[in-house]
Amino acid sequence: MQTTKINVQAYAAVPTALNALPGLPQEFTGREDEIVKILSLLVPGSGAGAAVGSIAGLPGVGKTTLAHAVGHAALDKGWFTRVLMVNLRGYDPTPVPPEDALEALLRAVGVAPEHIPPTLDEREGLYRSQLDALACEEQRVLILADNASTSDQIRPLLPARHHAVLVTSRHTLPGLGARMFNLHPLQPDAAVDLLRQRLEVADPDDRRVEDEPAAAEELAALCGYLPLALQIAAALLADDPDQPLSERVRMLTDAGTRLGGLDDGERNLRAVFDECLTRLSHQEADLYRLLGLHHGPDISTAAAAALTDQPADRVTSLLRQLVRARLLAQSGPVRDRWSMHDLLRVHAQEQARITMDRDRIPRRRYEQARTRLTDHYVRHARAADTHLQPPGAVVSMLFAGREQALAWFDAERENLLATTHTYTRTQTALDLGFALGRYLRWRRRLQDAVTVRAQALEACQALGDARNLAGAWNNLGTALGALKRHDEAYDAHQTALRLHQQTGDIHGQAGAWNNLGTALGALKRRNEAYGAHQTALRLHQETGDIHGQANAWNNLGSILSVLKRHDEAYDAHQTALRLHQQTGDIHGQAGAWNNLGTGLRELKRHTEAYDAHQTALRLHQETGDIHGQAIAWNNLGNALGELERRDEACGAHQTALRLYQETGDIHGQANAWNNLGAELGALKRHTEAYDAHQTALRLHQETGDIEGQANAWNNLGTALGGLERHDEAYGAHQTALRLHQQTGDIEGQAGAWNNLGTELGKLERRDEAYDAHQTALRLHQETGDTHGEAVCWNNLGTACRGLERYAEAIAAGENAVAMLTREGDWARTGEAWAEFATTLNASGAEPSRVREAWEQSATAYVRAGDDEAAAASRANVESPPPSP
């Protein structure tokens, strides 16, 4: 007997088109802006045809829930009489065909099943006629088509006019002509709020989010701010009400198990992502897995081409397909950069590991892809670094110039750091550690610089690379010094010097001596620092290195200035400037002009100092050095202050502050706040000055800068004195003194003693004030600070007058006016002559002598540009106060 074979075709069940929206989950949050944008499309009468919108986003981002929320909002506004919903199951193994979707919609609008025609075209015609009939009855329908995967599923569902369609899809559906709404993960605050609300739905007494706010924020981040992932995490927490959030965070922290930890038995994020791969072509899925080999936050088209060993146009086409599938996104405003959501990146990494574990052929292929990618980064980083080196170095033609090289570094910084961290103790870490240093210092990424320099040293040691070992130590020392870790920097440069001496590398020794000098200067070992820079200069001259000589002269000038050998310092900086001009080093010239300006201020040549800092600023602007501009503005502010142009000085320091904030230099910000406070104090704006110094103190505490804290306390004391809060001022100067003693800063101690004496005088503690000024005087004499000594003589004279020791007071005043006149500090000279006149008057001196002192005070104030103070002194010439 012959058996008849019957072919059975399995079709998906016809979906139900709902005539009512489901309620929103209680924890729905964070989508207010998106709802407003989508509603703007649905306003009645907003267009001639049907309104069509498409909400696209990666799996788990909450597209369906958002569509429901929009539907509720539109109904509440009375814009629609009904909402029809159909789930197209576009990502199921068997998506709903459009004819089945039309059958469900026709039933929903009241067409009896026996009247629904069999073909797609007939159903489409009947569907549109039914919608037209509803329109004639002034009924408006919103159709929510959920989970579409292709435009073909949607196109037959589009009304001709009057009504509206809102589609959700993981893909962009360009063939629809719809307005696109790209849905992104929640903002961090909204994600935490969703987690909290979800737990409270399960148990109103659940307070874990409030009890562990930091852990809640970290958990939200580990969930990638995806609503689905957050809901799964909340369900797992609700199932284990005694589990702390911090424990759940620890379970998810390991990227290798993060997706495994987002499975609540009913919903599995890994399975959702796995399903996405089934809809990709072989080439697209392979690219997705290859991208899992990349460790940075985004990837350029060029890097992706290197990774895949394909031409850029071919890989761009595949990348765009992944974007359409919402497995990738274009990163920022630049068209050729691509990024993955964090959880998708974890999934891609898992997929890459699975492929490599499968057999040796894919593993070898993926290892070759990794090598191509790291080679791409190393080659381009080395090429870009050549454009940041001093003039005379051979530059790579991979980049058109310095700006293009910097732009490449800026775009790839996080990728380069991630690559260095991933490939520790390898040649890649060594190569990138050497290539990144100059850039990271230029952009003031100082902690990153220490990290990559340390990794380069570690790789050098692991590889047994004796040739680069000294350079690695030297680079690490420079990076440590920039972070003010001066003891460690000194040790690193000592090691570099010893290694260079062992190999007989004179050029390397010169560089190490120069850097040693900088570290010694920072450690207040100034005479040793001077000797180190002298040795560096001699060795650079021996090798004929003009650039090295310029740097050594520059550093010599700085240490000579600290040693109060200001004329020699000025000559050294002049020599450095000439050598930098000889080599065409614009950046070096800017630094030399800056140091020249500082030296000129020490020599009281303030107008020339202002011009020098202006030149430094112009050159830093020419090279695009934001941090250098900040330094120049800060020094310009100091010069303007010396010229009594206080308002301009405040503006300069505020500009410096903004630029320091832009570069992330906390130490520079603290200095700018400190200098701004000093100018505000000079303008008698004592409350603002106090606030500025408080901010400076906080920033110095943040960086652990004890010397900076000491200076800030000293300036805080001055501001408190201006506010007549003398007890607090005295306490601030006491703290400054203790910190200066802790760091061994004799000059700082002298200044603190001097200020302590002033406040003690205000507090009528005259004997203690006298002793404090005497101590300050001795310390200034010990350091050779003649300007500080002159100020102390003036203050000592005031203290002696308070004690009615007039002979000593007169002698101190004579010393003060003589020394300050020689220093050319006309503002303080005017003040000293005024104090001297007051002392003479109190001692009963001849009126003519008192008047002469007041005249000298007025003359000095005129030279300082302080007309108000000069007028006050002249008034005392014409009407001297009575003798006591």
Solvent accessible surface area in square Angstrom, and as a share of the most:
residue,aa,sasa,rsa
1,M,242,1.08
2,Q,170,0.75
3,T,113,0.66
4,T,114,0.67
5,K,185,0.78
6,I,141,0.72
7,N,151,0.77
8,V,133,0.76
9,Q,127,0.56
10,A,89,0.69
11,Y,167,0.63
12,A,27,0.21
13,A,88,0.69
14,V,58,0.33
15,P,14,0.09
16,T,102,0.59
17,A,10,0.08
18,L,80,0.40
19,N,82,0.42
20,A,72,0.56
21,L,23,0.12
22,P,55,0.34
23,G,63,0.61
24,L,64,0.32
25,P,51,0.32
26,Q,142,0.63
27,E,3,0.02
28,F,51,0.21
29,T,22,0.13
30,G,24,0.23
31,R,9,0.03
32,E,112,0.50
33,D,104,0.54
34,E,46,0.21
35,I,29,0.15
36,V,102,0.58
37,K,126,0.54
38,I,2,0.01
39,L,15,0.07
40,S,61,0.40
41,L,18,0.09
42,L,0,0.00
43,V,59,0.34
44,P,61,0.38
45,G,80,0.77
46,S,68,0.44
47,G,54,0.52
48,A,108,0.84
49,G,41,0.40
50,A,25,0.19
51,A,13,0.10
52,V,21,0.12
53,G,0,0.00
54,S,0,0.00
55,I,0,0.00
56,A,0,0.00
57,G,1,0.01
58,L,21,0.10
59,P,1,0.01
60,G,16,0.16
61,V,0,0.00
62,G,22,0.21
63,K,17,0.07
64,T,44,0.26
65,T,37,0.21
66,L,2,0.01
67,A,4,0.03
68,H,25,0.11
69,A,4,0.03
70,V,0,0.00
71,G,0,0.00
72,H,52,0.23
73,A,23,0.18
74,A,0,0.00
75,L,61,0.30
76,D,124,0.64
77,K,110,0.47
78,G,61,0.59
79,W,50,0.18
80,F,10,0.04
81,T,79,0.46
82,R,51,0.19
83,V,2,0.01
84,L,0,0.00
85,M,18,0.08
86,V,2,0.01
87,N,49,0.25
88,L,0,0.00
89,R,109,0.40
90,G,0,0.00
91,Y,12,0.05
92,D,56,0.29
93,P,140,0.88
94,T,73,0.42
95,P,43,0.27
96,V,1,0.01
97,P,43,0.27
98,P,24,0.15
99,E,57,0.26
100,D,21,0.11
101,A,0,0.00
102,L,0,0.00
103,E,22,0.10
104,A,3,0.02
105,L,0,0.00
106,L,0,0.00
107,R,116,0.42
108,A,22,0.17
109,V,20,0.12
110,G,65,0.62
111,V,18,0.10
112,A,32,0.25
113,P,82,0.52
114,E,135,0.61
115,H,127,0.57
116,I,20,0.10
117,P,27,0.17
118,P,107,0.67
119,T,68,0.40
120,L,59,0.29
121,D,110,0.57
122,E,85,0.38
123,R,31,0.11
124,E,37,0.16
125,G,42,0.41
126,L,46,0.23
127,Y,0,0.00
128,R,65,0.24
129,S,56,0.36
130,Q,55,0.24
131,L,2,0.01
132,D,51,0.26
133,A,48,0.37
134,L,19,0.10
135,A,10,0.08
136,C,102,0.61
137,E,111,0.50
138,E,149,0.67
139,Q,44,0.19
140,R,22,0.08
141,V,0,0.00
142,L,0,0.00
143,I,0,0.00
144,L,2,0.01
145,A,0,0.00
146,D,15,0.08
147,N,44,0.23
148,A,0,0.00
149,S,10,0.06
150,T,57,0.33
151,S,17,0.11
152,D,93,0.48
153,Q,11,0.05
154,I,0,0.00
155,R,104,0.38
156,P,14,0.09
157,L,0,0.00
158,L,28,0.14
159,P,9,0.06
160,A,66,0.51
161,R,110,0.40
162,H,69,0.31
163,H,1,0.01
164,A,0,0.00
165,V,0,0.00
166,L,1,0.00
167,V,0,0.00
168,T,1,0.01
169,S,0,0.00
170,R,36,0.13
171,H,41,0.18
172,T,34,0.20
173,L,6,0.03
174,P,105,0.66
175,G,49,0.47
176,L,17,0.08
177,G,73,0.70
178,A,17,0.13
179,R,118,0.43
180,M,71,0.32
181,F,26,0.11
182,N,82,0.42
183,L,9,0.04
184,H,121,0.54
185,P,36,0.22
186,L,7,0.03
187,Q,131,0.58
188,P,67,0.42
189,D,123,0.64
190,A,14,0.11
191,A,0,0.00
192,V,27,0.15
193,D,36,0.19
194,L,6,0.03
195,L,0,0.00
196,R,69,0.25
197,Q,40,0.18
198,R,64,0.23
199,L,3,0.01
200,E,45,0.20
201,V,74,0.42
202,A,63,0.49
203,D,59,0.31
204,P,109,0.68
205,D,117,0.61
206,D,17,0.09
207,R,130,0.47
208,R,26,0.10
209,V,10,0.06
210,E,63,0.28
211,D,106,0.55
212,E,44,0.20
213,P,80,0.50
214,A,77,0.60
215,A,13,0.10
216,A,0,0.00
217,E,106,0.47
218,E,86,0.39
219,L,0,0.00
220,A,0,0.00
221,A,39,0.30
222,L,22,0.11
223,C,0,0.00
224,G,4,0.04
225,Y,56,0.21
226,L,0,0.00
227,P,12,0.08
228,L,31,0.15
229,A,0,0.00
230,L,0,0.00
231,Q,33,0.15
232,I,0,0.00
233,A,0,0.00
234,A,1,0.00
235,A,32,0.25
236,L,35,0.18
237,L,0,0.00
238,A,36,0.28
239,D,125,0.65
240,D,63,0.32
241,P,84,0.53
242,D,129,0.67
243,Q,10,0.04
244,P,57,0.36
245,L,0,0.00
246,S,38,0.24
247,E,66,0.30
248,R,18,0.06
249,V,10,0.05
250,R,160,0.58
251,M,93,0.41
252,L,0,0.00
253,T,78,0.45
254,D,85,0.44
255,A,40,0.31
256,G,33,0.32
257,T,69,0.40
258,R,31,0.11
259,L,0,0.00
260,G,38,0.37
261,G,15,0.15
262,L,0,0.00
263,D,54,0.28
264,D,35,0.18
265,G,72,0.69
266,E,165,0.74
267,R,67,0.24
268,N,47,0.24
269,L,0,0.00
270,R,72,0.26
271,A,51,0.40
272,V,37,0.21
273,F,2,0.01
274,D,51,0.26
275,E,45,0.20
276,C,10,0.06
277,L,22,0.11
278,T,105,0.61
279,R,95,0.35
280,L,22,0.11
281,S,47,0.31
282,H,140,0.63
283,Q,87,0.39
284,E,19,0.08
285,A,11,0.08
286,D,19,0.10
287,L,2,0.01
288,Y,1,0.00
289,R,44,0.16
290,L,5,0.03
291,L,9,0.05
292,G,3,0.03
293,L,4,0.02
294,H,9,0.04
295,H,70,0.31
296,G,6,0.05
297,P,65,0.41
298,D,22,0.11
299,I,5,0.03
300,S,8,0.05
301,T,13,0.08
302,A,54,0.42
303,A,0,0.00
304,A,0,0.00
305,A,15,0.12
306,A,24,0.18
307,L,0,0.00
308,T,15,0.08
309,D,103,0.53
310,Q,56,0.25
311,P,91,0.57
312,A,52,0.41
313,D,109,0.56
314,R,101,0.37
315,V,0,0.00
316,T,32,0.18
317,S,54,0.35
318,L,8,0.04
319,L,0,0.00
320,R,67,0.25
321,Q,68,0.30
322,L,0,0.00
323,V,32,0.18
324,R,92,0.34
325,A,6,0.05
326,R,30,0.11
327,L,2,0.01
328,L,9,0.05
329,A,50,0.39
330,Q,67,0.30
331,S,25,0.16
332,G,61,0.59
333,P,137,0.86
334,V,76,0.44
335,R,160,0.58
336,D,66,0.34
337,R,20,0.07
338,W,2,0.01
339,S,28,0.18
340,M,18,0.08
341,H,32,0.14
342,D,65,0.34
343,L,0,0.00
344,L,1,0.01
345,R,42,0.15
346,V,6,0.04
347,H,0,0.00
348,A,0,0.00
349,Q,34,0.15
350,E,13,0.06
351,Q,27,0.12
352,A,1,0.01
353,R,102,0.37
354,I,88,0.45
355,T,13,0.07
356,M,17,0.08
357,D,110,0.57
358,R,158,0.58
359,D,67,0.35
360,R,173,0.63
361,I,125,0.64
362,P,26,0.17
363,R,87,0.32
364,R,125,0.46
365,R,106,0.39
366,Y,1,0.00
367,E,82,0.37
368,Q,94,0.42
369,A,1,0.00
370,R,72,0.26
371,T,74,0.43
372,R,71,0.26
373,L,10,0.05
374,T,12,0.07
375,D,82,0.42
376,H,13,0.06
377,Y,1,0.00
378,V,15,0.09
379,R,134,0.49
380,H,25,0.11
381,A,0,0.00
382,R,128,0.47
383,A,7,0.05
384,A,0,0.00
385,D,9,0.05
386,T,28,0.16
387,H,20,0.09
388,L,18,0.09
389,Q,55,0.25
390,P,48,0.30
391,P,58,0.36
392,G,82,0.79
393,A,39,0.30
394,V,134,0.77
395,V,70,0.40
396,S,28,0.18
397,M,177,0.79
398,L,76,0.38
399,F,14,0.06
400,A,95,0.74
401,G,22,0.21
402,R,69,0.25
403,E,113,0.51
404,Q,88,0.39
405,A,0,0.00
406,L,4,0.02
407,A,57,0.44
408,W,37,0.13
409,F,0,0.00
410,D,57,0.30
411,A,46,0.36
412,E,1,0.01
413,R,47,0.17
414,E,77,0.34
415,N,1,0.01
416,L,0,0.00
417,L,29,0.14
418,A,24,0.19
419,T,9,0.05
420,T,0,0.00
421,H,127,0.57
422,T,56,0.32
423,Y,49,0.19
424,T,50,0.29
425,R,134,0.49
426,T,48,0.28
427,Q,91,0.40
428,T,22,0.13
429,A,0,0.00
430,L,3,0.01
431,D,18,0.09
432,L,0,0.00
433,G,0,0.00
434,F,60,0.25
435,A,4,0.03
436,L,0,0.00
437,G,4,0.04
438,R,102,0.37
439,Y,0,0.00
440,L,0,0.00
441,R,102,0.37
442,W,34,0.12
443,R,67,0.25
444,R,45,0.17
445,R,90,0.33
446,L,24,0.12
447,Q,102,0.45
448,D,33,0.17
449,A,6,0.04
450,V,11,0.06
451,T,58,0.34
452,V,1,0.00
453,R,32,0.12
454,A,40,0.31
455,Q,21,0.09
456,A,2,0.02
457,L,13,0.06
458,E,64,0.29
459,A,0,0.00
460,C,1,0.00
461,Q,98,0.44
462,A,45,0.35
463,L,81,0.40
464,G,62,0.60
465,D,29,0.15
466,A,81,0.63
467,R,203,0.74
468,N,31,0.16
469,L,39,0.19
470,A,9,0.07
471,G,22,0.21
472,A,1,0.01
473,W,59,0.21
474,N,29,0.15
475,N,30,0.15
476,L,18,0.09
477,G,0,0.00
478,T,46,0.27
479,A,7,0.05
480,L,9,0.05
481,G,22,0.21
482,A,23,0.18
483,L,54,0.27
484,K,88,0.37
485,R,93,0.34
486,H,42,0.19
487,D,96,0.50
488,E,78,0.35
489,A,1,0.01
490,Y,39,0.15
491,D,84,0.44
492,A,2,0.02
493,H,5,0.02
494,Q,72,0.32
495,T,26,0.15
496,A,0,0.00
497,L,9,0.04
498,R,119,0.44
499,L,27,0.13
500,H,23,0.10
501,Q,93,0.41
502,Q,121,0.54
503,T,106,0.62
504,G,47,0.45
505,D,57,0.29
506,I,58,0.29
507,H,103,0.46
508,G,11,0.11
509,Q,21,0.09
510,A,0,0.00
511,G,22,0.21
512,A,0,0.00
513,W,67,0.24
514,N,14,0.07
515,N,33,0.17
516,L,4,0.02
517,G,0,0.00
518,T,77,0.45
519,A,5,0.04
520,L,10,0.05
521,G,18,0.17
522,A,38,0.30
523,L,44,0.22
524,K,59,0.25
525,R,90,0.33
526,R,56,0.21
527,N,117,0.60
528,E,87,0.39
529,A,0,0.00
530,Y,49,0.19
531,G,33,0.32
532,A,2,0.02
533,H,5,0.02
534,Q,73,0.32
535,T,29,0.17
536,A,0,0.00
537,L,10,0.05
538,R,134,0.49
539,L,11,0.06
540,H,9,0.04
541,Q,92,0.41
542,E,111,0.50
543,T,60,0.35
544,G,48,0.46
545,D,32,0.17
546,I,51,0.26
547,H,47,0.21
548,G,4,0.04
549,Q,19,0.09
550,A,0,0.00
551,N,50,0.25
552,A,0,0.00
553,W,66,0.23
554,N,29,0.15
555,N,33,0.17
556,L,4,0.02
557,G,0,0.00
558,S,47,0.30
559,I,12,0.06
560,L,9,0.05
561,S,19,0.12
562,V,58,0.33
563,L,43,0.22
564,K,58,0.24
565,R,88,0.32
566,H,35,0.15
567,D,101,0.52
568,E,77,0.35
569,A,0,0.00
570,Y,40,0.15
571,D,85,0.44
572,A,2,0.01
573,H,4,0.02
574,Q,74,0.33
575,T,28,0.16
576,A,0,0.00
577,L,10,0.05
578,R,136,0.50
579,L,11,0.06
580,H,4,0.02
581,Q,92,0.41
582,Q,114,0.51
583,T,39,0.23
584,G,40,0.38
585,D,10,0.05
586,I,56,0.29
587,H,78,0.35
588,G,13,0.12
589,Q,19,0.09
590,A,0,0.00
591,G,26,0.25
592,A,0,0.00
593,W,67,0.23
594,N,17,0.09
595,N,32,0.16
596,L,4,0.02
597,G,0,0.00
598,T,42,0.25
599,G,2,0.02
600,L,10,0.05
601,R,37,0.13
602,E,67,0.30
603,L,42,0.21
604,K,49,0.21
605,R,87,0.32
606,H,26,0.12
607,T,88,0.51
608,E,77,0.35
609,A,0,0.00
610,Y,38,0.15
611,D,77,0.40
612,A,1,0.01
613,H,0,0.00
614,Q,70,0.31
615,T,28,0.16
616,A,0,0.00
617,L,10,0.05
618,R,135,0.49
619,L,10,0.05
620,H,10,0.05
621,Q,91,0.41
622,E,109,0.49
623,T,18,0.10
624,G,29,0.28
625,D,8,0.04
626,I,50,0.25
627,H,19,0.09
628,G,4,0.04
629,Q,20,0.09
630,A,0,0.00
631,I,57,0.29
632,A,1,0.00
633,W,66,0.23
634,N,14,0.07
635,N,19,0.10
636,L,3,0.02
637,G,0,0.00
638,N,37,0.19
639,A,0,0.00
640,L,9,0.05
641,G,4,0.04
642,E,86,0.39
643,L,48,0.24
644,E,46,0.21
645,R,89,0.33
646,R,59,0.21
647,D,101,0.53
648,E,85,0.38
649,A,0,0.00
650,C,9,0.05
651,G,32,0.31
652,A,2,0.02
653,H,1,0.00
654,Q,97,0.43
655,T,31,0.18
656,A,0,0.00
657,L,15,0.08
658,R,134,0.49
659,L,11,0.05
660,Y,11,0.04
661,Q,94,0.42
662,E,109,0.49
663,T,23,0.13
664,G,46,0.45
665,D,15,0.08
666,I,53,0.27
667,H,51,0.23
668,G,3,0.03
669,Q,17,0.07
670,A,0,0.00
671,N,51,0.26
672,A,0,0.00
673,W,63,0.22
674,N,23,0.12
675,N,32,0.16
676,L,7,0.04
677,G,1,0.01
678,A,53,0.41
679,E,13,0.06
680,L,12,0.06
681,G,19,0.19
682,A,44,0.34
683,L,50,0.25
684,K,152,0.64
685,R,98,0.36
686,H,43,0.19
687,T,85,0.49
688,E,77,0.35
689,A,1,0.01
690,Y,41,0.16
691,D,78,0.40
692,A,2,0.01
693,H,6,0.03
694,Q,71,0.32
695,T,29,0.17
696,A,0,0.00
697,L,10,0.05
698,R,132,0.48
699,L,11,0.05
700,H,4,0.02
701,Q,93,0.41
702,E,110,0.49
703,T,65,0.38
704,G,49,0.47
705,D,21,0.11
706,I,55,0.28
707,E,62,0.28
708,G,5,0.05
709,Q,21,0.09
710,A,0,0.00
711,N,60,0.31
712,A,0,0.00
713,W,67,0.24
714,N,28,0.14
715,N,32,0.16
716,L,3,0.02
717,G,0,0.00
718,T,81,0.47
719,A,4,0.03
720,L,10,0.05
721,G,11,0.11
722,G,28,0.27
723,L,50,0.25
724,E,126,0.57
725,R,90,0.33
726,H,28,0.12
727,D,105,0.55
728,E,85,0.38
729,A,0,0.00
730,Y,45,0.17
731,G,34,0.32
732,A,3,0.02
733,H,3,0.01
734,Q,76,0.34
735,T,27,0.16
736,A,0,0.00
737,L,9,0.05
738,R,134,0.49
739,L,11,0.06
740,H,4,0.02
741,Q,93,0.41
742,Q,114,0.51
743,T,47,0.27
744,G,41,0.39
745,D,14,0.07
746,I,56,0.29
747,E,47,0.21
748,G,13,0.12
749,Q,21,0.09
750,A,0,0.00
751,G,22,0.21
752,A,0,0.00
753,W,69,0.24
754,N,15,0.08
755,N,35,0.18
756,L,3,0.02
757,G,1,0.01
758,T,55,0.32
759,E,10,0.04
760,L,8,0.04
761,G,30,0.29
762,K,119,0.50
763,L,45,0.23
764,E,109,0.49
765,R,90,0.33
766,R,99,0.36
767,D,92,0.48
768,E,76,0.34
769,A,2,0.02
770,Y,29,0.11
771,D,85,0.44
772,A,2,0.01
773,H,6,0.03
774,Q,68,0.30
775,T,32,0.19
776,A,0,0.00
777,L,10,0.05
778,R,135,0.49
779,L,11,0.06
780,H,14,0.06
781,Q,89,0.40
782,E,111,0.50
783,T,40,0.23
784,G,39,0.38
785,D,22,0.11
786,T,67,0.39
787,H,45,0.20
788,G,8,0.08
789,E,26,0.12
790,A,0,0.00
791,V,17,0.10
792,C,0,0.00
793,W,49,0.17
794,N,11,0.06
795,N,29,0.15
796,L,7,0.03
797,G,4,0.04
798,T,52,0.30
799,A,11,0.09
800,C,2,0.01
801,R,45,0.16
802,G,34,0.32
803,L,43,0.21
804,E,124,0.56
805,R,88,0.32
806,Y,63,0.24
807,A,83,0.64
808,E,70,0.31
809,A,1,0.01
810,I,33,0.17
811,A,49,0.38
812,A,2,0.01
813,G,4,0.04
814,E,76,0.34
815,N,57,0.29
816,A,0,0.00
817,V,10,0.06
818,A,44,0.34
819,M,22,0.10
820,L,1,0.01
821,T,58,0.34
822,R,180,0.66
823,E,40,0.18
824,G,18,0.17
825,D,24,0.12
826,W,58,0.20
827,A,32,0.25
828,R,97,0.35
829,T,1,0.01
830,G,0,0.00
831,E,73,0.33
832,A,0,0.00
833,W,45,0.16
834,A,20,0.15
835,E,48,0.21
836,F,11,0.05
837,A,0,0.00
838,T,52,0.30
839,T,3,0.02
840,L,0,0.00
841,N,17,0.09
842,A,23,0.18
843,S,39,0.25
844,G,53,0.51
845,A,25,0.19
846,E,121,0.54
847,P,80,0.50
848,S,68,0.44
849,R,98,0.36
850,V,3,0.01
851,R,91,0.33
852,E,93,0.42
853,A,2,0.01
854,W,20,0.07
855,E,86,0.39
856,Q,72,0.32
857,S,0,0.00
858,A,6,0.04
859,T,78,0.45
860,A,4,0.03
861,Y,29,0.11
862,V,67,0.39
863,R,150,0.55
864,A,16,0.13
865,G,49,0.48
866,D,46,0.24
867,D,102,0.53
868,E,147,0.66
869,A,23,0.18
870,A,1,0.00
871,A,55,0.43
872,A,59,0.46
873,S,4,0.03
874,R,113,0.41
875,A,53,0.41
876,N,38,0.20
877,V,26,0.15
878,E,142,0.64
879,S,82,0.53
880,P,54,0.34
881,P,54,0.34
882,P,119,0.75
883,S,65,0.42
884,P,127,0.80
